[in-house]
Amino acid sequence: MKREKGLLIVLSGPSGVGKGTVCSALREQDTHIRYSVSATTRHPRAGEVDGVNYFFKSKEEFERLIQDGEMIEYAQYVGNYYGTPRAYVEEMIEKGHDVILEIEVQGAIQVKETFPEGVFIFLMPPSLKELRNRLAGRGTESVDLIDSRMTVAREEIELMDKYDYVVENDEVHLAVDRIKSIVTAENCKKDRLIHQYQSLVKE
C-alpha cells in the first residue's frame, strides 16, 4: 500500500561528526530516500559542487530567501548562514517519499517546531577527542576555529534530549545500518498507517 505521506528524517549533530559522509553512504544504499540539499553562505570546500553538496549563496541572496519565507529553517553557525529550502521538501513528502535533512542542531530545533511528526536523529562522535581529531583532519580550519567548533559541540550535545534517537558514528557502515533500522521502524508505526488501513475496513 502506498503511503499517504513520506517521513521527514532530520539528521544533525556537531560539526565534524560525519553527517555528510553518513548521508552519502545512506543514499548509496537506499535509493528511496530523497536528500534535501541545504543552502549556505560558507565557501565551498575542495570537491564540493553547487546544487549537489549545498546551494552556495551570498549573504544577500540567503537573507532574501528568509524574507520571502522560502526556508523551512535557518541558522547562523560560526559566522555563516545554513538553511533548508522549503519547496522541495514539502513536495517530496506529499508524494509519499522519505526526505532526509542533514542540518545543524540549531536548525533541527526549528524544524521540530514546524514538523513535530518528523524523525529526529542525533549523530554522536565516539568521543570529543575523536571529534577534534576529525575537525583537525580536514586541514581546512585554523586552531581557533576548531576551538570554536568544539565549544559549540559541547553545547549541542546538551540538546540531545530534544531528539528521538541517538546514533554513534563509530564506523560509517554501522551508523548507516542503525539509521536504516530507525527509518524502517518509523514507517511501520501504527500512528502513521492507521488511517490507511481503517479505509480498507470501510470499503
N, CA and C atoms as an extended XYZ file, in Angstrom:
609
Properties=species:S:1:pos:R:3:atomname:S:1:resname:S:1:resid:I:1 pbc="F F F"
N         0.845       -1.201        0.000 N   MET     1
C         0.000        0.000        0.000 CA  MET     1
C         0.877        1.247        0.000 C   MET     1
N         0.578        2.162       -0.908 N   LYS     2
C         1.350        3.402       -0.979 CA  LYS     2
C         0.976        4.316        0.183 C   LYS     2
N         1.979        4.853        0.840 N   ARG     3
C         1.723        5.712        1.989 CA  ARG     3
C         1.162        7.060        1.548 C   ARG     3
N         0.339        7.638        2.415 N   GLU     4
C        -0.226        8.947        2.120 CA  GLU     4
C         0.862       10.017        2.110 C   GLU     4
N         1.789        9.930        3.078 N   LYS     5
C         2.872       10.906        3.170 CA  LYS     5
C         4.174       10.199        3.517 C   LYS     5
N         5.291       10.823        3.097 N   GLY     6
C         6.591       10.290        3.458 CA  GLY     6
C         7.036       10.806        4.815 C   GLY     6
N         8.171       10.297        5.256 N   LEU     7
C         8.773       10.735        6.508 CA  LEU     7
C         9.708       11.910        6.272 C   LEU     7
N         9.765       12.797        7.230 N   LEU     8
C        10.824       13.799        7.271 CA  LEU     8
C        11.831       13.319        8.301 C   LEU     8
N        13.032       12.982        7.853 N   ILE     9
C        14.092       12.480        8.726 CA  ILE     9
C        15.122       13.590        8.887 C   ILE     9
N        15.378       13.982       10.127 N   VAL    10
C        16.323       15.063       10.389 CA  VAL    10
C        17.548       14.487       11.084 C   VAL    10
N        18.699       14.592       10.409 N   LEU    11
C        19.963       14.112       10.960 CA  LEU    11
C        20.843       15.308       11.279 C   LEU    11
N        21.212       15.435       12.546 N   SER    12
C        22.112       16.529       12.903 CA  SER    12
C        23.037       16.090       14.018 C   SER    12
N        23.988       16.945       14.323 N   GLY    13
C        24.993       16.642       15.328 CA  GLY    13
C        26.125       17.641       15.192 C   GLY    13
N        27.137       17.540       16.012 N   PRO    14
C        28.222       18.522       15.995 CA  PRO    14
C        28.967       18.556       14.661 C   PRO    14
N        29.535       19.698       14.360 N   SER    15
C        30.376       19.828       13.175 CA  SER    15
C        31.545       18.851       13.281 C   SER    15
N        31.810       18.111       12.195 N   GLY    16
C        32.907       17.160       12.185 CA  GLY    16
C        32.509       15.754       12.577 C   GLY    16
N        31.242       15.547       12.970 N   VAL    17
C        30.814       14.216       13.417 CA  VAL    17
C        30.655       13.252       12.240 C   VAL    17
N        30.548       13.799       11.016 N   GLY    18
C        30.443       12.938        9.841 CA  GLY    18
C        29.061       12.861        9.238 C   GLY    18
N        28.263       13.917        9.411 N   LYS    19
C        26.888       13.922        8.884 CA  LYS    19
C        26.876       13.712        7.372 C   LYS    19
N        27.729       14.449        6.671 N   GLY    20
C        27.759       14.355        5.211 CA  GLY    20
C        28.185       12.984        4.732 C   GLY    20
N        29.195       12.417        5.377 N   THR    21
C        29.693       11.088        4.992 CA  THR    21
C        28.624       10.025        5.220 C   THR    21
N        27.956       10.093        6.359 N   VAL    22
C        26.909        9.121        6.674 CA  VAL    22
C        25.738        9.262        5.702 C   VAL    22
N        25.338       10.492        5.406 N   CYS    23
C        24.223       10.706        4.469 CA  CYS    23
C        24.564       10.191        3.078 C   CYS    23
N        25.788       10.429        2.622 N   SER    24
C        26.203        9.946        1.299 CA  SER    24
C        26.150        8.427        1.235 C   SER    24
N        26.639        7.770        2.288 N   ALA    25
C        26.611        6.309        2.328 CA  ALA    25
C        25.181        5.787        2.392 C   ALA    25
N        24.328        6.475        3.117 N   LEU    26
C        22.924        6.080        3.228 CA  LEU    26
C        22.228        6.182        1.872 C   LEU    26
N        22.502        7.247        1.153 N   ARG    27
C        21.884        7.444       -0.166 CA  ARG    27
C        22.316        6.367       -1.151 C   ARG    27
N        23.572        5.925       -1.049 N   GLU    28
C        24.060        4.871       -1.946 CA  GLU    28
C        23.347        3.549       -1.687 C   GLU    28
N        22.974        3.306       -0.428 N   GLN    29
C        22.339        2.036       -0.069 CA  GLN    29
C        20.823        2.067       -0.196 C   GLN    29
N        20.225        3.226        0.003 N   ASP    30
C        18.762        3.334       -0.002 CA  ASP    30
C        18.350        4.423       -0.983 C   ASP    30
N        18.041        4.014       -2.199 N   THR    31
C        17.700        4.979       -3.250 CA  THR    31
C        16.300        5.547       -3.090 C   THR    31
N        15.521        5.008       -2.128 N   HIS    32
C        14.158        5.518       -1.922 CA  HIS    32
C        14.159        6.803       -1.091 C   HIS    32
N        15.218        7.038       -0.349 N   ILE    33
C        15.285        8.245        0.473 CA  ILE    33
C        15.747        9.422       -0.375 C   ILE    33
N        14.991       10.492       -0.343 N   ARG    34
C        15.371       11.709       -1.052 CA  ARG    34
C        16.225       12.580       -0.133 C   ARG    34
N        17.211       13.213       -0.707 N   TYR    35
C        18.142       14.040        0.068 CA  TYR    35
C        17.860       15.505       -0.214 C   TYR    35
N        17.600       16.267        0.825 N   SER    36
C        17.350       17.689        0.661 CA  SER    36
C        18.671       18.450        0.745 C   SER    36
N        18.999       19.155       -0.314 N   VAL    37
C        20.244       19.924       -0.351 CA  VAL    37
C        20.052       21.234        0.413 C   VAL    37
N        20.919       21.476        1.384 N   SER    38
C        20.847       22.701        2.178 CA  SER    38
C        21.495       23.867        1.432 C   SER    38
N        21.170       25.061        1.868 N   ALA    39
C        21.807       26.274        1.359 CA  ALA    39
C        22.758       26.812        2.433 C   ALA    39
N        23.827       27.446        2.001 N   THR    40
C        24.775       28.020        2.960 CA  THR    40
C        25.502       29.213        2.343 C   THR    40
N        26.005       30.067        3.221 N   THR    41
C        26.821       31.200        2.758 CA  THR    41
C        28.317       30.919        2.930 C   THR    41
N        28.672       29.752        3.455 N   ARG    42
C        30.102       29.469        3.583 CA  ARG    42
C        30.690       29.132        2.210 C   ARG    42
N        32.002       29.259        2.095 N   HIS    43
C        32.671       28.972        0.825 CA  HIS    43
C        32.754       27.459        0.602 C   HIS    43
N        32.674       27.023       -0.658 N   PRO    44
C        32.787       25.582       -0.935 CA  PRO    44
C        34.154       25.038       -0.524 C   PRO    44
N        34.141       23.811        0.010 N   ARG    45
C        35.399       23.115        0.269 CA  ARG    45
C        35.815       22.394       -1.007 C   ARG    45
N        37.061       21.936       -1.036 N   ALA    46
C        37.581       21.235       -2.220 CA  ALA    46
C        36.681       20.055       -2.567 C   ALA    46
N        36.252       19.991       -3.830 N   GLY    47
C        35.440       18.877       -4.305 CA  GLY    47
C        33.949       19.079       -4.167 C   GLY    47
N        33.514       20.099       -3.421 N   GLU    48
C        32.080       20.337       -3.260 CA  GLU    48
C        31.506       21.018       -4.503 C   GLU    48
N        30.281       20.620       -4.846 N   VAL    49
C        29.639       21.112       -6.069 CA  VAL    49
C        28.343       21.828       -5.709 C   VAL    49
N        28.136       23.008       -6.274 N   ASP    50
C        26.912       23.763       -6.036 CA  ASP    50
C        25.703       22.983       -6.539 C   ASP    50
N        24.682       22.883       -5.688 N   GLY    51
C        23.477       22.150       -6.049 CA  GLY    51
C        23.542       20.674       -5.746 C   GLY    51
N        24.728       20.162       -5.388 N   VAL    52
C        24.896       18.753       -5.028 CA  VAL    52
C        25.175       18.634       -3.532 C   VAL    52
N        26.249       19.288       -3.094 N   ASN    53
C        26.586       19.290       -1.660 CA  ASN    53
C        25.789       20.358       -0.917 C   ASN    53
N        25.757       21.545       -1.470 N   TYR    54
C        24.998       22.679       -0.938 CA  TYR    54
C        24.596       23.572       -2.104 C   TYR    54
N        23.601       24.432       -1.847 N   PHE    55
C        23.389       25.595       -2.700 CA  PHE    55
C        24.208       26.712       -2.056 C   PHE    55
N        25.250       27.145       -2.724 N   PHE    56
C        26.124       28.175       -2.160 CA  PHE    56
C        25.568       29.554       -2.530 C   PHE    56
N        25.224       30.337       -1.497 N   LYS    57
C        24.577       31.625       -1.681 CA  LYS    57
C        25.414       32.739       -1.062 C   LYS    57
N        25.229       33.942       -1.595 N   SER    58
C        25.798       35.111       -0.919 CA  SER    58
C        24.923       35.423        0.292 C   SER    58
N        25.435       36.230        1.191 N   LYS    59
C        24.655       36.613        2.374 CA  LYS    59
C        23.378       37.326        1.953 C   LYS    59
N        23.467       38.167        0.938 N   GLU    60
C        22.290       38.919        0.469 CA  GLU    60
C        21.244       37.973       -0.121 C   GLU    60
N        21.690       36.992       -0.914 N   GLU    61
C        20.753       36.025       -1.500 CA  GLU    61
C        20.052       35.211       -0.414 C   GLU    61
N        20.807       34.797        0.583 N   PHE    62
C        20.246       33.975        1.655 CA  PHE    62
C        19.207       34.763        2.451 C   PHE    62
N        19.532       36.000        2.779 N   GLU    63
C        18.603       36.812        3.567 CA  GLU    63
C        17.331       37.119        2.785 C   GLU    63
N        17.432       37.184        1.470 N   ARG    64
C        16.239       37.389        0.649 CA  ARG    64
C        15.337       36.145        0.706 C   ARG    64
N        15.934       34.948        0.693 N   LEU    65
C        15.154       33.712        0.821 CA  LEU    65
C        14.425       33.663        2.163 C   LEU    65
N        15.098       34.111        3.214 N   ILE    66
C        14.468       34.152        4.545 CA  ILE    66
C        13.260       35.083        4.530 C   ILE    66
N        13.447       36.272        3.978 N   GLN    67
C        12.373       37.273        3.945 CA  GLN    67
C        11.178       36.788        3.146 C   GLN    67
N        11.436       35.993        2.094 N   ASP    68
C        10.353       35.502        1.236 CA  ASP    68
C         9.691       34.244        1.790 C   ASP    68
N        10.123       33.782        2.973 N   GLY    69
C         9.516       32.606        3.587 CA  GLY    69
C         9.837       31.309        2.886 C   GLY    69
N        10.969       31.267        2.183 N   GLU    70
C        11.313       30.097        1.386 CA  GLU    70
C        12.239       29.119        2.105 C   GLU    70
N        12.475       29.317        3.404 N   MET    71
C        13.330       28.412        4.167 CA  MET    71
C        12.521       27.736        5.270 C   MET    71
N        12.638       26.413        5.388 N   ILE    72
C        11.999       25.703        6.495 CA  ILE    72
C        12.668       26.089        7.801 C   ILE    72
N        13.986       26.206        7.743 N   GLU    73
C        14.774       26.570        8.916 CA  GLU    73
C        16.056       27.230        8.432 C   GLU    73
N        16.648       27.987        9.312 N   TYR    74
C        17.974       28.536        9.017 CA  TYR    74
C        18.643       28.875       10.336 C   TYR    74
N        19.955       28.953       10.277 N   ALA    75
C        20.720       29.281       11.474 CA  ALA    75
C        22.034       29.912       11.054 C   ALA    75
N        22.605       30.689       11.954 N   GLN    76
C        23.961       31.193       11.765 CA  GLN    76
C        24.890       30.356       12.618 C   GLN    76
N        25.937       29.866       11.994 N   TYR    77
C        26.867       28.977       12.683 CA  TYR    77
C        28.293       29.372       12.321 C   TYR    77
N        29.078       29.755       13.307 N   VAL    78
C        30.473       30.185       13.129 CA  VAL    78
C        30.581       31.172       11.968 C   VAL    78
N        29.684       32.154       11.968 N   GLY    79
C        29.777       33.254       11.012 CA  GLY    79
C        29.110       33.052        9.671 C   GLY    79
N        28.465       31.890        9.443 N   ASN    80
C        27.793       31.642        8.159 CA  ASN    80
C        26.349       31.203        8.374 C   ASN    80
N        25.517       31.486        7.363 N   TYR    81
C        24.139       31.001        7.361 CA  TYR    81
C        24.091       29.570        6.808 C   TYR    81
N        23.194       28.762        7.379 N   TYR    82
C        22.844       27.446        6.843 CA  TYR    82
C        21.328       27.344        6.895 C   TYR    82
N        20.716       26.677        5.905 N   GLY    83
C        19.268       26.547        5.947 CA  GLY    83
C        18.742       25.554        4.927 C   GLY    83
N        17.434       25.260        5.032 N   THR    84
C        16.780       24.261        4.190 CA  THR    84
C        15.690       24.899        3.340 C   THR    84
N        15.837       24.891        2.014 N   PRO    85
C        14.766       25.390        1.143 CA  PRO    85
C        13.489       24.570        1.316 C   PRO    85
N        12.343       25.241        1.353 N   ARG    86
C        11.066       24.621        1.702 CA  ARG    86
C        10.422       23.798        0.581 C   ARG    86
N        10.405       24.297       -0.642 N   ALA    87
C         9.551       23.747       -1.698 CA  ALA    87
C         9.817       22.270       -1.973 C   ALA    87
N        11.082       21.902       -2.142 N   TYR    88
C        11.409       20.517       -2.499 CA  TYR    88
C        10.972       19.550       -1.405 C   TYR    88
N        11.252       19.894       -0.160 N   VAL    89
C        10.938       19.011        0.971 CA  VAL    89
C         9.438       18.737        1.031 C   VAL    89
N         8.627       19.772        0.975 N   GLU    90
C         7.181       19.598        1.087 CA  GLU    90
C         6.617       18.808       -0.091 C   GLU    90
N         7.156       19.035       -1.282 N   GLU    91
C         6.675       18.323       -2.471 CA  GLU    91
C         6.938       16.817       -2.356 C   GLU    91
N         8.158       16.447       -1.935 N   MET    92
C         8.515       15.024       -1.835 CA  MET    92
C         7.696       14.308       -0.769 C   MET    92
N         7.501       14.942        0.391 N   ILE    93
C         6.731       14.321        1.473 CA  ILE    93
C         5.289       14.089        1.035 C   ILE    93
N         4.705       15.061        0.359 N   GLU    94
C         3.326       14.924       -0.106 CA  GLU    94
C         3.190       13.794       -1.121 C   GLU    94
N         4.258       13.493       -1.857 N   LYS    95
C         4.232       12.409       -2.845 CA  LYS    95
C         4.512       11.051       -2.222 C   LYS    95
N         4.759       11.018       -0.893 N   GLY    96
C         4.984        9.751       -0.217 CA  GLY    96
C         6.431        9.322       -0.112 C   GLY    96
N         7.364       10.230       -0.448 N   HIS    97
C         8.786        9.904       -0.366 CA  HIS    97
C         9.357       10.312        0.997 C   HIS    97
N        10.299        9.518        1.494 N   ASP    98
C        11.029        9.901        2.694 CA  ASP    98
C        12.116       10.900        2.306 C   ASP    98
N        12.246       11.954        3.103 N   VAL    99
C        13.237       13.004        2.835 CA  VAL    99
C        14.139       13.138        4.045 C   VAL    99
N        15.449       13.181        3.823 N   ILE   100
C        16.384       13.362        4.920 CA  ILE   100
C        17.028       14.741        4.845 C   ILE   100
N        17.043       15.424        5.974 N   LEU   101
C        17.715       16.706        6.097 CA  LEU   101
C        18.984       16.504        6.908 C   LEU   101
N        20.092       16.924        6.374 N   GLU   102
C        21.372       16.895        7.085 CA  GLU   102
C        21.676       18.336        7.478 C   GLU   102
N        21.383       18.689        8.730 N   ILE   103
C        21.431       20.096        9.117 CA  ILE   103
C        22.087       20.283       10.483 C   ILE   103
N        22.357       21.548       10.798 N   GLU   104
C        22.950       21.887       12.080 CA  GLU   104
C        21.903       21.757       13.191 C   GLU   104
N        22.370       21.663       14.421 N   VAL   105
C        21.480       21.431       15.558 CA  VAL   105
C        20.480       22.576       15.734 C   VAL   105
N        20.936       23.818       15.594 N   GLN   106
C        20.011       24.958       15.717 CA  GLN   106
C        18.848       24.815       14.749 C   GLN   106
N        19.169       24.404       13.519 N   GLY   107
C        18.136       24.237       12.504 CA  GLY   107
C        17.183       23.107       12.830 C   GLY   107
N        17.716       22.016       13.374 N   ALA   108
C        16.872       20.870       13.723 CA  ALA   108
C        15.835       21.255       14.773 C   ALA   108
N        16.230       22.079       15.728 N   ILE   109
C        15.288       22.514       16.770 CA  ILE   109
C        14.159       23.335       16.140 C   ILE   109
N        14.493       24.170       15.151 N   GLN   110
C        13.459       24.946       14.442 CA  GLN   110
C        12.507       24.025       13.690 C   GLN   110
N        13.069       23.021       13.000 N   VAL   111
C        12.241       22.113       12.212 CA  VAL   111
C        11.264       21.364       13.114 C   VAL   111
N        11.697       21.001       14.311 N   LYS   112
C        10.827       20.249       15.222 CA  LYS   112
C         9.592       21.059       15.595 C   LYS   112
N         9.715       22.379       15.634 N   GLU   113
C         8.563       23.225       15.940 CA  GLU   113
C         7.554       23.226       14.788 C   GLU   113
N         8.060       23.111       13.550 N   THR   114
C         7.207       23.151       12.366 CA  THR   114
C         6.718       21.767       11.962 C   THR   114
N         7.592       20.757       12.121 N   PHE   115
C         7.276       19.378       11.736 CA  PHE   115
C         7.493       18.441       12.931 C   PHE   115
N         6.644       18.536       13.967 N   PRO   116
C         6.842       17.691       15.155 CA  PRO   116
C         6.716       16.203       14.855 C   PRO   116
N         6.074       15.865       13.713 N   GLU   117
C         5.920       14.462       13.351 CA  GLU   117
C         7.162       13.887       12.694 C   GLU   117
N         8.191       14.704       12.488 N   GLY   118
C         9.437       14.243       11.888 CA  GLY   118
C        10.183       13.273       12.788 C   GLY   118
N        11.204       12.644       12.221 N   VAL   119
C        12.057       11.695       12.950 CA  VAL   119
C        13.409       12.371       13.155 C   VAL   119
N        13.762       12.631       14.407 N   PHE   120
C        14.943       13.436       14.715 CA  PHE   120
C        16.055       12.548       15.279 C   PHE   120
N        17.182       12.518       14.559 N   ILE   121
C        18.301       11.639       14.902 CA  ILE   121
C        19.539       12.491       15.182 C   ILE   121
N        20.131       12.270       16.345 N   PHE   122
C        21.343       12.993       16.744 CA  PHE   122
C        22.535       12.073       16.494 C   PHE   122
N        23.475       12.527       15.663 N   LEU   123
C        24.669       11.750       15.338 CA  LEU   123
C        25.793       12.146       16.298 C   LEU   123
N        26.283       11.157       17.038 N   MET   124
C        27.294       11.398       18.067 CA  MET   124
C        28.664       10.876       17.648 C   MET   124
N        29.735       11.585       18.033 N   PRO   125
C        31.085       11.031       17.844 CA  PRO   125
C        31.378       10.030       18.957 C   PRO   125
N        32.335        9.128       18.758 N   PRO   126
C        32.701        8.199       19.832 CA  PRO   126
C        33.212        8.921       21.075 C   PRO   126
N        33.869       10.079       20.877 N   SER   127
C        34.383       10.879       21.992 CA  SER   127
C        34.669       12.281       21.481 C   SER   127
N        34.818       13.230       22.400 N   LEU   128
C        35.161       14.595       21.993 CA  LEU   128
C        36.586       14.657       21.436 C   LEU   128
N        37.455       13.822       21.943 N   LYS   129
C        38.821       13.765       21.405 CA  LYS   129
C        38.809       13.346       19.942 C   LYS   129
N        37.986       12.325       19.633 N   GLU   130
C        37.879       11.880       18.247 CA  GLU   130
C        37.245       12.959       17.369 C   GLU   130
N        36.283       13.683       17.914 N   LEU   131
C        35.660       14.771       17.162 CA  LEU   131
C        36.697       15.827       16.798 C   LEU   131
N        37.525       16.211       17.752 N   ARG   132
C        38.572       17.204       17.478 CA  ARG   132
C        39.557       16.684       16.424 C   ARG   132
N        39.885       15.404       16.505 N   ASN   133
C        40.796       14.817       15.515 CA  ASN   133
C        40.196       14.889       14.101 C   ASN   133
N        38.886       14.655       14.016 N   ARG   134
C        38.229       14.706       12.705 CA  ARG   134
C        38.216       16.127       12.152 C   ARG   134
N        37.962       17.102       13.020 N   LEU   135
C        37.986       18.502       12.577 CA  LEU   135
C        39.376       18.894       12.107 C   LEU   135
N        40.385       18.512       12.871 N   ALA   136
C        41.766       18.843       12.501 CA  ALA   136
C        42.172       18.129       11.216 C   ALA   136
N        41.638       16.915       11.028 N   GLY   137
C        41.982       16.124        9.854 CA  GLY   137
C        41.482       16.709        8.550 C   GLY   137
N        40.500       17.589        8.622 N   ARG   138
C        40.031       18.258        7.399 CA  ARG   138
C        41.138       19.088        6.759 C   ARG   138
N        41.968       19.688        7.624 N   GLY   139
C        43.044       20.540        7.126 CA  GLY   139
C        42.575       21.838        6.516 C   GLY   139
N        41.343       22.242        6.840 N   THR   140
C        40.773       23.450        6.231 CA  THR   140
C        40.523       24.559        7.233 C   THR   140
N        40.766       24.287        8.531 N   GLU   141
C        40.370       25.249        9.550 CA  GLU   141
C        41.510       25.530       10.522 C   GLU   141
N        41.545       26.758       11.011 N   SER   142
C        42.573       27.162       11.968 CA  SER   142
C        42.301       26.545       13.339 C   SER   142
N        43.321       26.591       14.201 N   VAL   143
C        43.151       26.088       15.563 CA  VAL   143
C        42.057       26.863       16.288 C   VAL   143
N        42.002       28.174       16.071 N   ASP   144
C        40.979       29.000       16.734 CA  ASP   144
C        39.576       28.576       16.296 C   ASP   144
N        39.416       28.300       15.004 N   LEU   145
C        38.096       27.898       14.509 CA  LEU   145
C        37.731       26.515       15.047 C   LEU   145
N        38.698       25.615       15.127 N   ILE   146
C        38.438       24.295       15.701 CA  ILE   146
C        38.025       24.434       17.160 C   ILE   146
N        38.696       25.322       17.897 N   ASP   147
C        38.321       25.566       19.299 CA  ASP   147
C        36.880       26.064       19.391 C   ASP   147
N        36.496       26.964       18.456 N   SER   148
C        35.127       27.489       18.444 CA  SER   148
C        34.120       26.370       18.173 C   SER   148
N        34.445       25.505       17.229 N   ARG   149
C        33.544       24.402       16.893 CA  ARG   149
C        33.415       23.424       18.068 C   ARG   149
N        34.484       23.203       18.797 N   MET   150
C        34.416       22.302       19.950 CA  MET   150
C        33.559       22.889       21.070 C   MET   150
N        33.650       24.195       21.257 N   THR   151
C        32.802       24.857       22.260 CA  THR   151
C        31.334       24.692       21.897 C   THR   151
N        31.021       24.913       20.619 N   VAL   152
C        29.642       24.759       20.149 CA  VAL   152
C        29.202       23.300       20.270 C   VAL   152
N        30.107       22.370       19.970 N   ALA   153
C        29.765       20.942       20.023 CA  ALA   153
C        29.304       20.539       21.419 C   ALA   153
N        29.994       21.021       22.432 N   ARG   154
C        29.597       20.689       23.814 CA  ARG   154
C        28.188       21.207       24.116 C   ARG   154
N        27.896       22.422       23.622 N   GLU   155
C        26.563       22.995       23.835 CA  GLU   155
C        25.500       22.181       23.093 C   GLU   155
N        25.848       21.717       21.880 N   GLU   156
C        24.884       20.970       21.076 CA  GLU   156
C        24.591       19.592       21.686 C   GLU   156
N        25.599       18.946       22.223 N   ILE   157
C        25.392       17.634       22.831 CA  ILE   157
C        24.416       17.725       24.001 C   ILE   157
N        24.394       18.858       24.677 N   GLU   158
C        23.457       19.049       25.782 CA  GLU   158
C        22.001       19.122       25.305 C   GLU   158
N        21.788       19.310       23.997 N   LEU   159
C        20.434       19.374       23.435 CA  LEU   159
C        19.942       18.015       22.941 C   LEU   159
N        20.711       16.972       23.207 N   MET   160
C        20.400       15.641       22.708 CA  MET   160
C        19.004       15.167       23.122 C   MET   160
N        18.540       15.606       24.286 N   ASP   161
C        17.245       15.115       24.777 CA  ASP   161
C        16.068       15.612       23.947 C   ASP   161
N        16.305       16.528       23.025 N   LYS   162
C        15.236       17.012       22.149 CA  LYS   162
C        15.043       16.102       20.931 C   LYS   162
N        15.888       15.083       20.802 N   TYR   163
C        15.850       14.180       19.647 CA  TYR   163
C        15.138       12.880       20.009 C   TYR   163
N        14.723       12.146       18.969 N   ASP   164
C        14.063       10.855       19.166 CA  ASP   164
C        15.072        9.716       19.306 C   ASP   164
N        16.188        9.828       18.591 N   TYR   165
C        17.176        8.761       18.554 CA  TYR   165
C        18.583        9.350       18.615 C   TYR   165
N        19.518        8.556       19.134 N   VAL   166
C        20.931        8.909       19.129 CA  VAL   166
C        21.685        7.774       18.444 C   VAL   166
N        22.497        8.130       17.433 N   VAL   167
C        23.286        7.140       16.694 CA  VAL   167
C        24.756        7.526       16.798 C   VAL   167
N        25.576        6.599       17.281 N   GLU   168
C        27.010        6.868       17.355 CA  GLU   168
C        27.657        6.585       16.002 C   GLU   168
N        28.464        7.526       15.524 N   ASN   169
C        29.182        7.330       14.269 CA  ASN   169
C        30.599        6.845       14.572 C   ASN   169
N        30.680        5.605       15.053 N   ASP   170
C        31.987        4.996       15.282 CA  ASP   170
C        32.564        4.465       13.976 C   ASP   170
N        31.718        3.761       13.221 N   GLU   171
C        32.046        3.296       11.873 CA  GLU   171
C        30.880        3.684       10.971 C   GLU   171
N        31.190        4.224        9.796 N   VAL   172
C        30.133        4.755        8.931 CA  VAL   172
C        29.102        3.686        8.589 C   VAL   172
N        29.554        2.498        8.219 N   HIS   173
C        28.595        1.464        7.799 CA  HIS   173
C        27.676        1.051        8.945 C   HIS   173
N        28.191        1.080       10.169 N   LEU   174
C        27.349        0.739       11.321 CA  LEU   174
C        26.329        1.849       11.591 C   LEU   174
N        26.771        3.095       11.480 N   ALA   175
C        25.845        4.219       11.670 CA  ALA   175
C        24.726        4.178       10.632 C   ALA   175
N        25.072        3.859        9.388 N   VAL   176
C        24.074        3.762        8.323 CA  VAL   176
C        23.073        2.648        8.626 C   VAL   176
N        23.557        1.494        9.066 N   ASP   177
C        22.653        0.386        9.403 CA  ASP   177
C        21.676        0.786       10.504 C   ASP   177
N        22.162        1.509       11.503 N   ARG   178
C        21.295        1.949       12.603 CA  ARG   178
C        20.216        2.904       12.095 C   ARG   178
N        20.604        3.836       11.227 N   ILE   179
C        19.634        4.798       10.694 CA  ILE   179
C        18.595        4.094        9.830 C   ILE   179
N        19.024        3.150        9.010 N   LYS   180
C        18.078        2.398        8.181 CA  LYS   180
C        17.078        1.635        9.045 C   LYS   180
N        17.538        1.084       10.164 N   SER   181
C        16.644        0.374       11.074 CA  SER   181
C        15.613        1.323       11.680 C   SER   181
N        16.062        2.526       12.031 N   ILE   182
C        15.147        3.533       12.580 CA  ILE   182
C        14.066        3.895       11.558 C   ILE   182
N        14.485        4.132       10.313 N   VAL   183
C        13.532        4.522        9.263 CA  VAL   183
C        12.516        3.406        9.016 C   VAL   183
N        12.988        2.161        8.977 N   THR   184
C        12.079        1.027        8.776 CA  THR   184
C        11.049        0.954        9.901 C   THR   184
N        11.518        1.089       11.141 N   ALA   185
C        10.604        1.026       12.285 CA  ALA   185
C         9.595        2.173       12.262 C   ALA   185
N        10.061        3.370       11.933 N   GLU   186
C         9.158        4.526       11.904 CA  GLU   186
C         8.095        4.370       10.820 C   GLU   186
N         8.463        3.768        9.699 N   ASN   187
C         7.492        3.572        8.621 CA  ASN   187
C         6.448        2.522        8.960 C   ASN   187
N         6.706        1.708        9.996 N   CYS   188
C         5.748        0.689       10.429 CA  CYS   188
C         4.932        1.129       11.635 C   CYS   188
N         5.129        2.341       12.107 N   LYS   189
C         4.390        2.797       13.285 CA  LYS   189
C         2.898        2.864       13.011 C   LYS   189
N         2.137        2.391       13.975 N   LYS   190
C         0.680        2.372       13.854 CA  LYS   190
C         0.118        3.755       13.523 C   LYS   190
N         0.599        4.779       14.219 N   ASP   191
C         0.040        6.114       14.045 CA  ASP   191
C         0.225        6.642       12.628 C   ASP   191
N         1.231        6.138       11.914 N   ARG   192
C         1.458        6.601       10.538 CA  ARG   192
C         0.611        5.835        9.526 C   ARG   192
N         0.090        4.682        9.919 N   LEU   193
C        -0.599        3.807        8.974 CA  LEU   193
C        -2.078        3.595        9.259 C   LEU   193
N        -2.520        3.961       10.460 N   ILE   194
C        -3.860        3.573       10.897 CA  ILE   194
C        -4.968        4.101        9.979 C   ILE   194
N        -4.821        5.323        9.479 N   HIS   195
C        -5.881        5.887        8.637 CA  HIS   195
C        -6.010        5.124        7.318 C   HIS   195
N        -4.866        4.694        6.770 N   GLN   196
C        -4.915        3.949        5.514 CA  GLN   196
C        -5.593        2.598        5.696 C   GLN   196
N        -5.262        1.912        6.785 N   TYR   197
C        -5.831        0.584        6.979 CA  TYR   197
C        -7.270        0.648        7.461 C   TYR   197
N        -7.650        1.710        8.132 N   GLN   198
C        -9.059        1.886        8.504 CA  GLN   198
C        -9.924        2.056        7.250 C   GLN   198
N        -9.340        2.673        6.217 N   SER   199
C       -10.101        2.864        4.981 CA  SER   199
C       -10.397        1.532        4.310 C   SER   199
N        -9.519        0.536        4.519 N   LEU   200
C        -9.775       -0.800        3.931 CA  LEU   200
C       -11.018       -1.422        4.569 C   LEU   200
N       -11.186       -1.221        5.855 N   VAL   201
C       -12.325       -1.796        6.574 CA  VAL   201
C       -13.631       -1.193        6.061 C   VAL   201
N       -13.576        0.099        5.696 N   LYS   202
C       -14.787        0.786        5.262 CA  LYS   202
C       -15.180        0.443        3.838 C   LYS   202
N       -14.256       -0.114        3.070 N   GLU   203
C       -14.559       -0.414        1.671 CA  GLU   203
C       -15.543       -1.582        1.546 C   GLU   203
